[in-house]
Amino acid sequence: MRQGLLIFDCDGVLIDSEALACRVVAEELAEHGIALAPEELDERFPGFTDQRIAQILTAETGRSLPDDFPLRVAKRTIALFEQELEAVPGVQALLAGLNGPRCVASNSLEERLRFSLRCTDLLRFFAGEAVFSSEMVARGKPAPDLHLHAAAVMGFAPGDCLVIEDSVTGVTAARAAGMEVIGFTGASHVGAGHGDALMAAGSREIADSMNDLARLLSA
């Protein structure tokens, strides 16, 4: 890879969190009369903000969800993450071996994002202001706002950024920002055919493990 900025998604790339996160959202929705299995949430809303999920389901079901739904989900998620969250296998070695600039850009709320990185001992790899949440921009992924904001703050043009994403939502956002993307399929929630979906969305290559990602980044 030419010298530039690496932008990592967090959930499903750095941390193996998607199954846990969907479990929390399903539990919170059930308390408001909306029954969806975690597996269905993972299939329908990969990479979506909790606010956007609430908007879609309110429109579909007619059931009103509280304005603080994302905050309620974030608090429950942090409690579960504290007990069960793990980093994606091999990610610490990958990050330790990188010399160039890198940052995180995630649709998660900032409190949850920083907690996730801290409790998996990954925050130390992203110094200073190199952690970006959808709360910092008007629109989260799949809009390009978050990737463009991260690049601007880090001092890079979009064309000098390479993004690592595990969802079609994230790949779509990065491509809309004018950035190249490597799709990542190495987390535990990924099912058959997911790599094909990431390629169709605009990924340049697919990495199915951190070792594979390291190989692609060094090519």
Accessible surface in RSA format (square Angstrom, percent):
REM  Atomic radii and reference values for relative SASA: ProtOr
REM  Chains: A
REM  Algorithm: Lee & Richards
REM  Probe-radius: 1.40
REM  Slices: 20
REM RES _ NUM      All-atoms   Total-Side   Main-Chain    Non-polar    All polar
REM                ABS   REL    ABS   REL    ABS   REL    ABS   REL    ABS   REL
RES MET A   1    67.27  34.8  21.92  14.5  45.34 108.0  25.76  21.9  41.51  55.0
RES ARG A   2   137.83  57.9 117.39  59.8  20.44  48.7  76.59 104.7  61.24  37.1
RES GLN A   3   137.21  76.7 109.42  80.0  27.79  66.2  65.96 140.4  71.25  54.0
RES GLY A   4     5.64   7.0   0.00   N/A   5.64   7.0   1.18   3.2   4.46  10.0
RES LEU A   5     0.00   0.0   0.00   0.0   0.00   0.0   0.00   0.0   0.00   0.0
RES LEU A   6    11.54   6.4  11.54   8.3   0.00   0.0  11.54   8.1   0.00   0.0
RES ILE A   7     0.28   0.2   0.28   0.2   0.00   0.0   0.28   0.2   0.00   0.0
RES PHE A   8     0.00   0.0   0.00   0.0   0.00   0.0   0.00   0.0   0.00   0.0
RES ASP A   9    12.83   9.0  12.63  12.6   0.20   0.5   0.23   0.5  12.61  12.6
RES CYS A  10     0.52   0.4   0.52   0.6   0.00   0.0   0.00   0.0   0.52   0.6
RES ASP A  11    14.15   9.9  14.04  14.0   0.12   0.3   8.90  21.0   5.25   5.2
RES GLY A  12     0.17   0.2   0.00   N/A   0.17   0.2   0.06   0.2   0.11   0.3
RES VAL A  13     0.00   0.0   0.00   0.0   0.00   0.0   0.00   0.0   0.00   0.0
RES LEU A  14     0.00   0.0   0.00   0.0   0.00   0.0   0.00   0.0   0.00   0.0
RES ILE A  15     0.47   0.3   0.47   0.3   0.00   0.0   0.47   0.3   0.00   0.0
RES ASP A  16    33.37  23.4  22.35  22.2  11.02  26.1   4.39  10.3  28.98  28.9
RES SER A  17     0.17   0.1   0.00   0.0   0.17   0.4   0.00   0.0   0.17   0.2
RES GLU A  18    23.83  13.7  23.42  17.7   0.41   1.0   1.95   3.8  21.89  17.9
RES ALA A  19    60.82  55.9  49.73  76.7  11.09  25.2  56.10  79.0   4.71  12.5
RES LEU A  20    20.57  11.5  20.38  14.6   0.19   0.5  20.49  14.4   0.07   0.2
RES ALA A  21     9.65   8.9   9.48  14.6   0.17   0.4   9.57  13.5   0.08   0.2
RES CYS A  22    14.43  10.9  13.26  14.8   1.17   2.7   2.04   5.2  12.39  13.4
RES ARG A  23    88.86  37.3  88.78  45.3   0.08   0.2  37.40  51.1  51.46  31.2
RES VAL A  24     2.76   1.8   2.76   2.5   0.00   0.0   2.76   2.4   0.00   0.0
RES VAL A  25     8.92   5.9   8.92   8.1   0.00   0.0   8.92   7.7   0.00   0.0
RES ALA A  26    10.63   9.8   8.00  12.3   2.63   6.0   8.21  11.6   2.42   6.4
RES GLU A  27    77.09  44.3  71.10  53.8   5.98  14.2  33.76  65.3  43.33  35.4
RES GLU A  28     1.97   1.1   1.97   1.5   0.00   0.0   0.00   0.0   1.97   1.6
RES LEU A  29     0.00   0.0   0.00   0.0   0.00   0.0   0.00   0.0   0.00   0.0
RES ALA A  30    61.59  56.6  42.22  65.2  19.37  44.1  44.25  62.3  17.35  45.9
RES GLU A  31   109.41  62.8  72.03  54.5  37.38  89.0  40.71  78.7  68.69  56.1
RES HIS A  32    46.56  25.4  32.79  22.8  13.77  35.2  27.60  28.4  18.96  22.1
RES GLY A  33    42.39  52.3   0.00   N/A  42.39  52.3  25.51  70.0  16.88  37.8
RES ILE A  34     8.52   4.8   5.44   4.0   3.08   7.4   8.34   6.0   0.18   0.5
RES ALA A  35    96.47  88.7  68.01 105.0  28.45  64.7  71.13 100.2  25.34  67.1
RES LEU A  36    30.57  17.0  17.87  12.8  12.70  31.9  21.40  15.0   9.17  24.7
RES ALA A  37    51.79  47.6  40.56  62.6  11.23  25.5  46.62  65.7   5.17  13.7
RES PRO A  38    41.66  30.4  41.13  37.5   0.53   1.9  41.38  34.2   0.28   1.7
RES GLU A  39   129.20  74.2 120.06  90.8   9.14  21.8  73.18 141.5  56.02  45.7
RES GLU A  40    70.45  40.4  66.75  50.5   3.69   8.8  24.07  46.5  46.38  37.9
RES LEU A  41     4.00   2.2   2.61   1.9   1.39   3.5   2.72   1.9   1.28   3.4
RES ASP A  42    36.02  25.2  31.19  31.0   4.83  11.4   6.90  16.2  29.12  29.0
RES GLU A  43   144.82  83.1 118.65  89.8  26.16  62.3  46.28  89.5  98.53  80.4
RES ARG A  44    90.19  37.9  69.20  35.3  20.99  50.0  34.41  47.0  55.78  33.8
RES PHE A  45    12.48   6.2   5.09   3.2   7.38  19.2   5.09   3.1   7.38  21.1
RES PRO A  46    36.71  26.8  33.89  30.9   2.82  10.2  36.71  30.3   0.00   0.0
RES GLY A  47    23.35  28.8   0.00   N/A  23.35  28.8  19.47  53.4   3.87   8.7
RES PHE A  48    59.32  29.7  42.92  26.6  16.40  42.7  43.88  26.6  15.44  44.2
RES THR A  49    25.45  18.1  23.05  23.4   2.40   5.7  19.58  26.3   5.87   8.9
RES ASP A  50    24.51  17.2  19.61  19.5   4.90  11.6   2.46   5.8  22.05  22.0
RES GLN A  51   108.04  60.4 107.26  78.4   0.79   1.9  18.33  39.0  89.72  68.0
RES ARG A  52   115.63  48.5 115.09  58.7   0.54   1.3  30.59  41.8  85.04  51.5
RES ILE A  53    10.60   6.0  10.60   7.9   0.00   0.0  10.60   7.6   0.00   0.0
RES ALA A  54    11.52  10.6  11.25  17.4   0.27   0.6  11.52  16.2   0.00   0.0
RES GLN A  55    88.84  49.7  77.68  56.8  11.17  26.6  35.29  75.1  53.55  40.6
RES ILE A  56    34.90  19.9  31.01  23.1   3.90   9.4  34.85  25.1   0.05   0.1
RES LEU A  57     2.22   1.2   2.22   1.6   0.00   0.0   2.22   1.6   0.00   0.0
RES THR A  58    48.41  34.4  46.42  47.1   1.98   4.7  42.31  56.8   6.10   9.2
RES ALA A  59    88.85  81.7  50.09  77.3  38.76  88.2  61.27  86.3  27.58  73.1
RES GLU A  60    99.63  57.2  59.34  44.9  40.29  95.9  40.80  78.9  58.83  48.0
RES THR A  61    64.25  45.7  31.05  31.5  33.20  79.1  39.20  52.7  25.05  37.9
RES GLY A  62    67.83  83.7   0.00   N/A  67.83  83.7  34.63  95.0  33.21  74.4
RES ARG A  63   125.41  52.7 120.71  61.5   4.69  11.2  21.00  28.7 104.41  63.3
RES SER A  64    96.11  81.2  74.36  99.2  21.75  50.1  43.69  93.0  52.42  73.4
RES LEU A  65    16.68   9.3   1.84   1.3  14.84  37.3   2.31   1.6  14.37  38.7
RES PRO A  66    41.45  30.2  25.77  23.5  15.68  57.0  37.86  31.3   3.59  22.3
RES ASP A  67   150.66 105.5 118.45 117.9  32.21  76.2  43.70 102.8 106.96 106.7
RES ASP A  68    62.06  43.5  57.82  57.6   4.24  10.0  25.90  61.0  36.15  36.1
RES PHE A  69     0.42   0.2   0.42   0.3   0.00   0.0   0.42   0.3   0.00   0.0
RES PRO A  70    20.92  15.2  20.92  19.1   0.00   0.0  20.92  17.3   0.00   0.0
RES LEU A  71    96.96  54.0  96.84  69.3   0.12   0.3  96.84  68.0   0.12   0.3
RES ARG A  72    85.76  36.0  82.64  42.1   3.12   7.4  19.93  27.2  65.83  39.9
RES VAL A  73     0.59   0.4   0.59   0.5   0.00   0.0   0.59   0.5   0.00   0.0
RES ALA A  74     4.44   4.1   4.44   6.9   0.00   0.0   4.44   6.3   0.00   0.0
RES LYS A  75   144.09  70.3 135.35  83.0   8.74  20.8  80.69  72.6  63.40  67.5
RES ARG A  76    74.60  31.3  66.42  33.9   8.18  19.5  36.71  50.2  37.89  23.0
RES THR A  77     0.18   0.1   0.18   0.2   0.00   0.0   0.00   0.0   0.18   0.3
RES ILE A  78    28.06  16.0  28.06  20.9   0.00   0.0  28.06  20.2   0.00   0.0
RES ALA A  79    55.65  51.2  49.24  76.0   6.42  14.6  53.99  76.0   1.66   4.4
RES LEU A  80    22.97  12.8  19.82  14.2   3.15   7.9  22.45  15.8   0.52   1.4
RES PHE A  81     2.08   1.0   0.00   0.0   2.08   5.4   0.00   0.0   2.08   6.0
RES GLU A  82   125.84  72.2  98.85  74.8  26.99  64.3  26.24  50.7  99.60  81.3
RES GLN A  83   146.50  81.9 107.15  78.3  39.35  93.7  37.46  79.7 109.04  82.7
RES GLU A  84    80.23  46.1  60.09  45.5  20.15  48.0  30.86  59.7  49.37  40.3
RES LEU A  85    18.67  10.4   0.00   0.0  18.67  46.9   0.00   0.0  18.67  50.2
RES GLU A  86   124.07  71.2 119.43  90.4   4.64  11.0  36.79  71.2  87.28  71.3
RES ALA A  87    25.16  23.1  12.32  19.0  12.84  29.2  12.32  17.4  12.84  34.0
RES VAL A  88     2.83   1.9   1.62   1.5   1.21   2.9   1.62   1.4   1.21   3.3
RES PRO A  89   101.63  74.1  85.31  77.8  16.32  59.3  95.76  79.1   5.88  36.5
RES GLY A  90    42.66  52.6   0.00   N/A  42.66  52.6  27.76  76.2  14.89  33.4
RES VAL A  91     1.11   0.7   0.50   0.5   0.61   1.5   0.50   0.4   0.61   1.7
RES GLN A  92    61.62  34.5  60.16  44.0   1.47   3.5  31.69  67.5  29.93  22.7
RES ALA A  93    78.24  71.9  57.79  89.2  20.45  46.5  66.18  93.2  12.06  31.9
RES LEU A  94    13.66   7.6   3.91   2.8   9.76  24.5  11.40   8.0   2.26   6.1
RES LEU A  95     1.51   0.8   0.00   0.0   1.51   3.8   0.00   0.0   1.51   4.1
RES ALA A  96    71.76  66.0  39.41  60.8  32.36  73.6  44.26  62.3  27.50  72.9
RES GLY A  97    57.08  70.4   0.00   N/A  57.08  70.4  34.40  94.4  22.69  50.8
RES LEU A  98    34.34  19.1  24.53  17.5   9.81  24.7  25.91  18.2   8.43  22.7
RES ASN A  99   153.99 106.2 115.12 111.3  38.87  93.6  37.09  89.3 116.90 113.0
RES GLY A 100    25.85  31.9   0.00   N/A  25.85  31.9  15.53  42.6  10.33  23.1
RES PRO A 101    43.73  31.9  31.65  28.8  12.08  43.9  41.88  34.6   1.85  11.5
RES ARG A 102    34.64  14.5  31.31  16.0   3.33   7.9  10.05  13.7  24.59  14.9
RES CYS A 103     0.00   0.0   0.00   0.0   0.00   0.0   0.00   0.0   0.00   0.0
RES VAL A 104     0.00   0.0   0.00   0.0   0.00   0.0   0.00   0.0   0.00   0.0
RES ALA A 105     0.23   0.2   0.00   0.0   0.23   0.5   0.00   0.0   0.23   0.6
RES SER A 106     1.31   1.1   1.31   1.8   0.00   0.0   0.00   0.0   1.31   1.8
RES ASN A 107    16.52  11.4  10.29   9.9   6.22  15.0  10.48  25.2   6.04   5.8
RES SER A 108    13.12  11.1   4.30   5.7   8.82  20.3   7.83  16.7   5.30   7.4
RES LEU A 109    34.14  19.0  32.08  23.0   2.05   5.2  32.08  22.5   2.05   5.5
RES GLU A 110    54.76  31.4  54.76  41.4   0.00   0.0  11.00  21.3  43.76  35.7
RES GLU A 111   114.16  65.5 102.82  77.8  11.34  27.0  47.84  92.5  66.32  54.1
RES ARG A 112    18.94   8.0  18.94   9.7   0.00   0.0   2.14   2.9  16.81  10.2
RES LEU A 113     1.15   0.6   0.30   0.2   0.85   2.1   1.15   0.8   0.00   0.0
RES ARG A 114    58.97  24.8  58.97  30.1   0.00   0.0  27.34  37.4  31.64  19.2
RES PHE A 115    33.19  16.6  33.19  20.6   0.00   0.0  33.19  20.1   0.00   0.0
RES SER A 116     0.95   0.8   0.95   1.3   0.00   0.0   0.32   0.7   0.63   0.9
RES LEU A 117     0.00   0.0   0.00   0.0   0.00   0.0   0.00   0.0   0.00   0.0
RES ARG A 118   134.18  56.3 120.24  61.3  13.94  33.2  58.88  80.5  75.30  45.6
RES CYS A 119    58.83  44.5  19.51  21.8  39.32  92.4  28.41  72.0  30.42  32.8
RES THR A 120    11.77   8.4   1.54   1.6  10.23  24.4   9.28  12.5   2.49   3.8
RES ASP A 121    72.84  51.0  69.76  69.4   3.09   7.3  26.73  62.9  46.11  46.0
RES LEU A 122     0.00   0.0   0.00   0.0   0.00   0.0   0.00   0.0   0.00   0.0
RES LEU A 123    39.80  22.2  36.95  26.4   2.85   7.2  36.95  25.9   2.85   7.7
RES ARG A 124   147.43  61.9 109.02  55.6  38.41  91.5  63.81  87.2  83.62  50.7
RES PHE A 125    25.50  12.8  17.34  10.7   8.16  21.2  21.51  13.0   3.99  11.4
RES PHE A 126     4.46   2.2   0.00   0.0   4.46  11.6   0.15   0.1   4.31  12.3
RES ALA A 127    84.17  77.4  63.75  98.4  20.42  46.4  71.92 101.3  12.24  32.4
RES GLY A 128    61.48  75.8   0.00   N/A  61.48  75.8  39.15 107.4  22.34  50.0
RES GLU A 129   129.31  74.2 121.41  91.8   7.90  18.8  51.91 100.4  77.40  63.2
RES ALA A 130     4.30   4.0   3.99   6.2   0.31   0.7   3.99   5.6   0.31   0.8
RES VAL A 131     1.68   1.1   0.15   0.1   1.53   3.7   0.15   0.1   1.53   4.2
RES PHE A 132     5.19   2.6   5.19   3.2   0.00   0.0   5.19   3.1   0.00   0.0
RES SER A 133     0.07   0.1   0.07   0.1   0.00   0.0   0.07   0.1   0.00   0.0
RES SER A 134    13.83  11.7   7.92  10.6   5.91  13.6   2.99   6.4  10.84  15.2
RES GLU A 135   101.83  58.5  64.62  48.9  37.20  88.6  33.02  63.9  68.81  56.2
RES MET A 136    72.44  37.5  40.59  26.9  31.85  75.8  45.99  39.1  26.46  35.1
RES VAL A 137    28.96  19.1   8.21   7.4  20.76  50.0  17.10  14.9  11.86  32.2
RES ALA A 138   102.50  94.2  53.82  83.1  48.68 110.7  66.25  93.3  36.25  96.0
RES ARG A 139   136.27  57.2 131.41  67.0   4.86  11.6  59.15  80.8  77.12  46.7
RES GLY A 140    18.72  23.1   0.00   N/A  18.72  23.1   1.30   3.6  17.42  39.0
RES LYS A 141    10.95   5.3   4.43   2.7   6.52  15.5   3.53   3.2   7.42   7.9
RES PRO A 142    67.56  49.2  62.91  57.3   4.65  16.9  63.08  52.1   4.48  27.9
RES ALA A 143    15.70  14.4   7.99  12.3   7.70  17.5  14.52  20.4   1.18   3.1
RES PRO A 144    27.38  20.0  27.38  25.0   0.00   0.0  27.38  22.6   0.00   0.0
RES ASP A 145    28.76  20.1  22.33  22.2   6.44  15.2  12.27  28.9  16.50  16.5
RES LEU A 146     0.00   0.0   0.00   0.0   0.00   0.0   0.00   0.0   0.00   0.0
RES HIS A 147     0.05   0.0   0.05   0.0   0.00   0.0   0.00   0.0   0.05   0.1
RES LEU A 148    69.39  38.6  64.53  46.2   4.86  12.2  64.93  45.6   4.46  12.0
RES HIS A 149    59.90  32.7  53.73  37.3   6.16  15.8  36.40  37.5  23.50  27.3
RES ALA A 150     0.00   0.0   0.00   0.0   0.00   0.0   0.00   0.0   0.00   0.0
RES ALA A 151     1.18   1.1   1.18   1.8   0.00   0.0   1.18   1.7   0.00   0.0
RES ALA A 152    73.69  67.8  48.39  74.7  25.29  57.5  56.03  78.9  17.66  46.8
RES VAL A 153    78.05  51.4  46.19  41.8  31.86  76.8  53.60  46.6  24.45  66.3
RES MET A 154    50.77  26.3  28.93  19.1  21.84  52.0  24.63  20.9  26.14  34.6
RES GLY A 155    64.40  79.4   0.00   N/A  64.40  79.4  33.80  92.8  30.60  68.5
RES PHE A 156    55.58  27.8  43.71  27.1  11.87  30.9  48.60  29.5   6.98  20.0
RES ALA A 157    56.72  52.1  44.78  69.1  11.93  27.1  50.40  71.0   6.32  16.7
RES PRO A 158    46.72  34.0  46.72  42.6   0.00   0.0  46.72  38.6   0.00   0.0
RES GLY A 159    44.14  54.4   0.00   N/A  44.14  54.4  33.18  91.1  10.96  24.6
RES ASP A 160    63.66  44.6  61.18  60.9   2.48   5.9   7.37  17.4  56.28  56.1
RES CYS A 161     2.77   2.1   0.00   0.0   2.77   6.5   1.14   2.9   1.63   1.8
RES LEU A 162     5.05   2.8   5.05   3.6   0.00   0.0   5.05   3.5   0.00   0.0
RES VAL A 163     0.12   0.1   0.12   0.1   0.00   0.0   0.12   0.1   0.00   0.0
RES ILE A 164     0.00   0.0   0.00   0.0   0.00   0.0   0.00   0.0   0.00   0.0
RES GLU A 165     1.01   0.6   1.01   0.8   0.00   0.0   0.00   0.0   1.01   0.8
RES ASP A 166     3.94   2.8   3.30   3.3   0.64   1.5   0.05   0.1   3.90   3.9
RES SER A 167     4.54   3.8   4.51   6.0   0.03   0.1   2.37   5.1   2.17   3.0
RES VAL A 168    57.44  37.8  57.37  51.9   0.07   0.2  57.37  49.9   0.07   0.2
RES THR A 169     9.00   6.4   5.75   5.8   3.25   7.7   3.25   4.4   5.75   8.7
RES GLY A 170     0.19   0.2   0.00   N/A   0.19   0.2   0.19   0.5   0.00   0.0
RES VAL A 171     0.00   0.0   0.00   0.0   0.00   0.0   0.00   0.0   0.00   0.0
RES THR A 172    55.59  39.5  53.44  54.2   2.15   5.1  45.25  60.8  10.34  15.6
RES ALA A 173     0.00   0.0   0.00   0.0   0.00   0.0   0.00   0.0   0.00   0.0
RES ALA A 174     0.00   0.0   0.00   0.0   0.00   0.0   0.00   0.0   0.00   0.0
RES ARG A 175   108.38  45.5  94.33  48.1  14.04  33.4  18.30  25.0  90.08  54.6
RES ALA A 176    63.24  58.1  24.67  38.1  38.57  87.7  36.90  52.0  26.34  69.8
RES ALA A 177     6.79   6.2   0.00   0.0   6.79  15.4   2.41   3.4   4.38  11.6
RES GLY A 178    47.02  58.0   0.00   N/A  47.02  58.0  31.54  86.5  15.48  34.7
RES MET A 179     0.36   0.2   0.00   0.0   0.36   0.9   0.36   0.3   0.00   0.0
RES GLU A 180    64.72  37.2  62.94  47.6   1.77   4.2  20.17  39.0  44.54  36.4
RES VAL A 181     0.61   0.4   0.00   0.0   0.61   1.5   0.00   0.0   0.61   1.7
RES ILE A 182     0.00   0.0   0.00   0.0   0.00   0.0   0.00   0.0   0.00   0.0
RES GLY A 183     0.00   0.0   0.00   N/A   0.00   0.0   0.00   0.0   0.00   0.0
RES PHE A 184     0.44   0.2   0.32   0.2   0.12   0.3   0.32   0.2   0.12   0.3
RES THR A 185    22.86  16.3  11.43  11.6  11.42  27.2   6.36   8.5  16.50  24.9
RES GLY A 186    25.76  31.8   0.00   N/A  25.76  31.8   5.28  14.5  20.49  45.9
RES ALA A 187     7.63   7.0   0.04   0.1   7.59  17.3   0.39   0.6   7.24  19.2
RES SER A 188    89.43  75.6  50.06  66.8  39.37  90.7  48.56 103.4  40.87  57.3
RES HIS A 189    40.31  22.0  15.52  10.8  24.79  63.4  20.52  21.1  19.80  23.0
RES VAL A 190    36.39  23.9   9.89   9.0  26.49  63.8  12.11  10.5  24.27  65.8
RES GLY A 191    48.56  59.9   0.00   N/A  48.56  59.9  38.01 104.3  10.55  23.6
RES ALA A 192   116.71 107.3  68.66 106.0  48.06 109.3  80.81 113.8  35.90  95.1
RES GLY A 193    46.84  57.8   0.00   N/A  46.84  57.8  27.80  76.3  19.04  42.6
RES HIS A 194    38.39  21.0  33.70  23.4   4.69  12.0  21.42  22.1  16.96  19.7
RES GLY A 195    17.38  21.4   0.00   N/A  17.38  21.4  11.92  32.7   5.46  12.2
RES ASP A 196   108.85  76.2 101.37 100.9   7.48  17.7  30.40  71.5  78.45  78.2
RES ALA A 197    41.27  37.9  31.30  48.3   9.97  22.7  38.80  54.6   2.47   6.6
RES LEU A 198     0.00   0.0   0.00   0.0   0.00   0.0   0.00   0.0   0.00   0.0
RES MET A 199    88.61  45.9  76.10  50.4  12.51  29.8  75.45  64.2  13.15  17.4
RES ALA A 200    93.66  86.1  49.66  76.6  44.00 100.1  62.72  88.3  30.94  82.0
RES ALA A 201    28.97  26.6   3.17   4.9  25.80  58.7  15.06  21.2  13.92  36.9
RES GLY A 202    28.30  34.9   0.00   N/A  28.30  34.9  20.65  56.7   7.64  17.1
RES SER A 203     6.73   5.7   0.00   0.0   6.73  15.5   0.00   0.0   6.73   9.4
RES ARG A 204    91.26  38.3  67.51  34.4  23.75  56.5  46.05  62.9  45.20  27.4
RES GLU A 205    60.02  34.5  56.23  42.5   3.80   9.0  25.34  49.0  34.69  28.3
RES ILE A 206    47.75  27.2  29.47  22.0  18.29  44.1  29.47  21.2  18.29  49.6
RES ALA A 207     0.00   0.0   0.00   0.0   0.00   0.0   0.00   0.0   0.00   0.0
RES ASP A 208    93.91  65.8  80.39  80.0  13.53  32.0  23.88  56.2  70.03  69.8
RES SER A 209    42.80  36.2  39.81  53.1   2.99   6.9  35.57  75.7   7.23  10.1
RES MET A 210     6.21   3.2   3.14   2.1   3.07   7.3   3.48   3.0   2.73   3.6
RES ASN A 211   129.16  89.1 119.85 115.8   9.31  22.4  27.68  66.6 101.48  98.1
RES ASP A 212    26.28  18.4  21.60  21.5   4.69  11.1  11.13  26.2  15.15  15.1
RES LEU A 213     0.00   0.0   0.00   0.0   0.00   0.0   0.00   0.0   0.00   0.0
RES ALA A 214    41.66  38.3  36.40  56.2   5.26  12.0  38.29  53.9   3.37   8.9
RES ARG A 215   139.63  58.6 132.55  67.6   7.08  16.8  73.90 101.0  65.74  39.8
RES LEU A 216    11.82   6.6   8.82   6.3   3.00   7.5   8.90   6.2   2.93   7.9
RES LEU A 217    16.77   9.3   7.30   5.2   9.47  23.8   7.43   5.2   9.34  25.1
RES SER A 218    94.01  79.4  56.42  75.3  37.59  86.6  48.83 104.0  45.18  63.3
RES ALA A 219    96.35  88.6  43.71  67.5  52.64 119.7  82.27 115.9  14.08  37.3
END  Absolute sums over single chains surface
CHAIN  1 A     9534.5       6981.2       2553.3       5105.2       4429.3
END  Absolute sums over all chains
TOTAL          9534.5       6981.2       2553.3       5105.2       4429.3
